[in-house]
Amino acid sequence: MVTVRAPATSANLGSGFDVFGVALDRPADVVRVRQASETTIDVTGAGSQFIPEDPADNTVGAVAEALDAPAHIEIDKGVRPASGLGSSAASAAAAAVALNELYDRGLTRKELVPIAAEGEAVVSGDAHDDNVAPAILGGFTIATPDGIAKVDADISLVTCLPDIVVSTRDAREVVPDGARVADMVETVGNAATLTTGMHRSDPELVGRGMEDSVVTPARAELIDGYAEVRQAAFDAGATGVTISGAGPSVIAACYETDRRVIASAMVDAFDERGVEARVYQTEIGEGATFH
Ligand code: HSE
């Protein structure tokens, strides 16, 4: 038996749509695998009632097939589905790392990223590396079709998950078809600023680089209270605030000393809109680990 913990992730970080991602120190999924003649799946934990256990419909079923590694797979969900915190990516990443070990396939962590992404595509409809890359490798990752770059950054973060559901499929439908050159110029500047901030572990640069005027404003319409929560986080000292992944979670970058007060300000702001929310005081963390 092999047990692997893979973390929640936040992919996009505003300016890095479908490219940037970070591993979050918490929450996480834990996946246990045992060799079997055919793949079976048991799911427990956060939102497990919404996750199909049929291997044909589950993110880890595709991973087992891609690795030719049939197994009994137990998934203990710490990352709620449809949260914007890379829920399916966490399961897919943990399964890829665990099955690679169980069957001694000898693939490197980077080679496991596209395999886990295929698994994620089962639920999101599209294969993106931006969540699975940090879930497997940890840190801040830049995932492009030509490869993955990783930076070990030390940045404090708050993620606030409201009790509303936004599916990745719906959130992708509102993404505009194109962007004006002026917006593109701004986005390139912000993405470069964010990347420099990650290299320096500088929350000011990371926060400034999270601004995005192309995808985020369209998606903000799907999140009741987004503008108020964003403002509350800034008022409490956040250096940057944006939608986490496809939403509905909202993510703030900050100094560690401000993290607690930002967390309660975000929860209170959702509460004032009549929306319950749970909050994680977290930081950029490591990728999948054996337990
Ligand atoms: N970057 C994706 C999105 C998240 O924002 O739609 C899933 O990979």
Residues whose N, C-alpha, C, O or C-beta is under 5 A from the ligand:
A	BS01	HSE	A11 N12 D18 H128 D130 N131 G245 A246
